Amino acid sequence: MSAEKEKVIFNLSGEKIPFLVPKEEEAFYVEARDMLSERLAVLKNKYSASANLNQLLTALAVEALVDALKVDDRYSKLKNEIDARLDLIRNSIPD
């Protein structure tokens, strides 16, 4: 792995948060930054009258974590299915 680091700056409602990330992960951080900025804009538009910035950022963090947990759950189910099918294939091959 490369020791090179890249700076990626998140700007969430004027709050600048710098990240120093491995060069090979930079694209993931840039994509995450863009996705978070877009989703925060939607939440601000929808709830700005009833929620402050901290509440919106908390909602954003919770949504991101739930999405990550759902992906992990789907991955686990897929892995289990693949493992079960591989076992069937292995068991169907005569010794």
Residue, then its C-alpha position, 0 to 999 in steps of 0.5 A: m500500500s502507498a504511504e502517500k496521503e491526500k487531503v479531502i475537505f468536507n464542507l458541511s454547512g460551512e463546517k470544514i472538516p479535513f481528512l488526510v487519507p491514503k491516496e488509494e482511498e481518496a475517491f471513496y472519501v470524495e464520493a462520500r463527501d458529495m453524497l453527504s453534502e447532497r443528502l444534507a441539502v435535502l434534509k435542510n430543505k425538508y426540515s430546516a424550519s423544525a431542526n437545527l444543524n446538529q439535529l440534521l447532522t445527527a440524522l445524516a450520521v444515523e442514515a449513513l450508519v443504517d445504510a452501512l449496516k444494511v449493506d453488511d447484512r446483505y453481504s453476510k446473507l450473500k456470503n452464506e448463500i455462496d458458502a452453502r452452494l459451494d458446499l453442495i458442489r463439493n459434496s456432489i463431487p465423488d471422492 
